[in-house]
């Protein structure tokens, strides 16, 4: 398991020549997302922030041959690496499939950018990122994500407080869905110390790896 990055992968074939798809993908990731673009031999890398976590998107763009000429085009494979440590907390899993949904939006955005280039228009109102932000379901989803993050943070805080008390008194109480687990004596102090050490380690990782969120201005 990679404790530094959470990995995600999706791909899609677009019915257009390689150079056209490459330019559309580069334009969307650079202009619409505002991420830093670095070209690579088989595509490019985009770097930025998404939901308070640093992220690196590796896009491999290759010609794809289908069974029929109409099925041929250009394959865009997106490998997203998201830093687990962020200023809002440490990500153990993708809550609500947020990042998988984000990649799907990006692929839709590349399709949108491709259409803009082919028609010569530039209608931002049809940009998948803009459309998603205006949907009530998206607002509800983002609100639920924030609620989950806040509740998880409160639970972690309560656990750390119980661990601090357990280290001093030797009586540790852990609250869970199945009830409260009580550990007393030496084992109570040992488990309390391990919990506190783990909390210190996570805080150190966040402080060491994540810069100040002020002035980022990145989209995601």
Secondary structure, DSSP 4 states (H G I P E B T S, - for coil): --SSEEEEEEEEEESS-HHHHHHHHHHIIIIIS--EEEEETTEEEEEEEETTEEEEEEEEEEEE--SSGGG-EEEEEEEEEEESEETTEE-SS-GGGHHHHHHHHHHHHHHHHHHHHHHT---GGG-HHHHHHH-HHHHHHHHHHHHHHHHHHHHHHHHHHHHHHHHHHSEEEEEETTEEEEEEHHHHHHHHHHHHHHHHHHHHHHHHH---STT-----
